[in-house]
Structure formats: C-alpha cells, structure tokens
Amino acid sequence: MRGFSGKVRQLAWSETQPLLLACSSAESIVVWEKHSDVAVGWEGRVLEGHLESIQSIQFLPNSLSLASAAADGQICFWQKSKLAQILEGASQGFSCLAWHPQGNLLAAGGQNGELLVWTNAARGEGFRKR
C-alpha cells in the first residue's frame, strides 16, 4: 500500500466486514479494502473534503461509516466512501474525536479547549449538536 505524499498520521480499522483500513495523510484519507483475490491485494479509495491536516479518524462502531476531524474546524462524516455530512464548531480546528461505544454519540475536542458532542438524530437526518 503506497501513494501518500507525506507521512501517515492516523490509522483506523473497521470492526465489520468487509475489512477496511483507513489512513490519513495531510488533508486526505485513503480507505483500503482487502480484495478477496490474493493477487489483487488491497484496493484504495481516496476521500477528500478537508482543507487542512486531518487530526483524527474513527470508524463508527459496528459500521463502515467513518468520521474525520481536521485542523480546518470540520468533522466529515463519510458513508460508503462519500461525504454525507460536515459538522463544525471548533474555530481553531479539531484535535481529536471519539465515538460512544454504542455509536449514538460523537465527541470531538478542539485546539482551543472546547469539547463538542453530537447525537445521531432521527434516521436519515444525520448528527446534531447536543
């Protein structure tokens, strides 16, 4: 697995099948999927949406959905490798994020000392600040 122009900053494994490995470098994420054909190996898809360095990536528990937090002050929520929602709130950028083990809450820490929590709204409506 190659192709990053800079150092790999974050890694995250999915807990469900298919087996996915997400990697972040600078403003991009690559989601690698293990192909069933050993000769093919791993296939990667690039996810782009951030304007500054990604600080944290985490798969939603028991899901293939992914959240990424960046220095641009945005959290991107990815479903099926597509940008599904952008969450904002840290004026100086985000430094970390974590899912509640049940996947219904997402917490993120800001570079300026803020802690923000979002809850999963009604089905299909995305996340809302709590």
N, C-alpha and C positions, 0 to 999 in steps of 0.2 A: 504494500500500500504506500503510494508516494503521490506527490503532486502539490504539497504545500510550499508556498514561497517563503514562509517563516517558520518559527518554532511552533510546535503543537502545544497549546496551553491547557486544554481540557479534554477529558475522555469520559464517556458515559456509555454503559451497556443497557440495552433493553432487557426487561425481565420476561418478555413473551416471545413467541415465535412469529415471524422469522427472527433469527438472531441479528440484531443491529448493533453497530458500534458507531457512536457519534464522536467526532473530533473537531475541535475548533482551533483556528489559527487566524490571528488578526480579526478581520470583520466577517470571515466566512466559516461555515460549518460544512463538513462532509459527513454524510451518513453512509456507512459501509454495510452492505448486506452480503452474508455468506451465501454464495451460489451453491445449488445442490450438485452441480458438476465440479468435481475437484479440479479439473483442468482450467476452469474459468476462475476459480478462487473467489475473491471478494469484488463486488461491484459498488462503485461510489456514486452518490448524487450530491451535488453542491447546493447548499441552501444559502441564499444571500438576502439580506434585509437590514443588517446593521450598518451604521455609518462609522462606528469606532470599534475598538477592540472588544471582543467578547470575553467576559469575565467568568461566566459560569454557564454550564449546560446540564440539564437533568431530564431524563425521561419521566413522564407521568407514570406512577406506579401501575403495573399490570396493563400497560398500554404501549403503543408505538408512537404516541404523541410526545413531543419534545418542547421544552421551554429553554430559551437562551436569554441571558441578561448581559447587557453591554455598557460600556463607558458612555454611550450616546444617550443614556437615560431611558432606554426602551427595553422591554421584555417582549420577545417574539414568541408566540405560541404556534408551533408547527404541527399540522396533521397531514399524514400521508405525504410528507415532504413538501407541503405547500403552506405558505404563511396564512394562518387562519385568523389571528388576532394580534394586535400590538397593544401592550399595556405600558403606561407611562406614569411618572411620578417622582423620579429622583433627578432633581435639577442638575446635580453634579455627576450623574451616572450611577449605575448599579455596580456593586462589587460581588454579590453572591445571591443565590436563590436556593430554596428547598421546598419540596412537596411534602404535605402531610402524608403519612403512610396510606391513608385511605384515598388520597388523590383529590379530595374535595376542596382543599385549601392550598394556595401557593403563597409563600412568603419570600420577600426579597429585601436585601439590605442595600442602602445607598452609601455612596462615597462620603456624604455629608452627615452621616449618623442617623438617617431615617430608616425605619423599618415599616414596610408596607405589606398588607395581607389582602389577597383577593380570594373570593369564594366562587365556586363554579355555579353559575346562575342556572336557570331552568334549561333543560335540554335544548341545545342548538343556539343558546343566547350567549355563550362564552363566559368569561370571567368578569366579575365586578369587584371594585374595592370594597373592603369590609370595614 
